[in-house]
């Protein structure tokens, strides 16, 4: 790009090209899609993402809004009450449903190791939230059975 800029000899073109280049450089560093979102602090919660119940840390820096994307850390269940960081994502609000916030006293978060330990009662609530939902229909005897009994 520098060879193209050097070929423009008029001072207006050079000044305009320099401004464009500096703006694109600064905006590139701010909006690079390859960088993971930063979730330095926030609250922990159980959330349904893509049909699965997950432990997440929702960024407190994310403004609340219906169309605002949400930065989250998603943790996977490792062993009994231990969860480890799976990934950091930016999610559209339609793709996440917060089921339950987790009290800070019921968890221990080791930031250096990206590990979360949950209390047993919170794990029990997670187990209940993870159970498949079974919709029961009220029992209605078949018409054939009714006619057969006459």
URPEZI-V886273 format. One record per helix or strand of 2 or more residues. SS is the DSSP state (A for helix, B for strand). FROM is the first residue (numbers start at 1). TO is the last residue. If there is no record, write none. Layout:
# URPEZI-V886273
[[SS & FROM & TO] [SS & FROM & TO]]
This chain:
# URPEZI-V886273
[[A & 2 & 7] [A & 11 & 30] [B & 42 & 49] [B & 52 & 59] [B & 70 & 79] [B & 82 & 91] [A & 93 & 95] [B & 96 & 101] [A & 104 & 106] [B & 107 & 110] [B & 115 & 118] [A & 120 & 130] [A & 143 & 148]]
